[in-house]
Amino acid sequence: MSTATELPLSPKTKRPAGHPCCQPVVYPDVDREQAARLAEIAKALGDPIRLQLIDVLRKHAGKVCVCELVPLFDVSQPTLSHHLKKLRDAGIVDSERQGLWAFYYVRPEAVGELAAWLS
């Protein structure tokens, strides 16, 4: 047979303005500007096709023509170009035009920034 335990209850009190309820366990190492930058990179990488594009460009370790990328994905060339533009806008990849074609490559410093923070 169990017995009930009585706990003393104290009235709820309001803490003075500006006083925290508790102390933070840890503080962020990332300042707001760096957090915004990392979030932009993470958001751009938040699509499976974009992750695969980065994987292909990273493994190639050079400039890859968009015409070489289209056959790798089950999307149209304009859709693939849209994904590449999102990656370029986030500063993860860059491109060079040669005639009608654009050649894409990974910007190592952008990927390195995310990798350094994650490690």
Secondary structure, DSSP 8 states (H G I E B T S, - for coil): ----------------TT--SS--S---SS-HHHHHHHHHHHHHT-SHHHHHHHHHHHHHTS-EEHHHHGGGSSS-HHHHHHHHHHHHHTTSEEEEEETTEEEEEE-HHHHHHHHHHH-
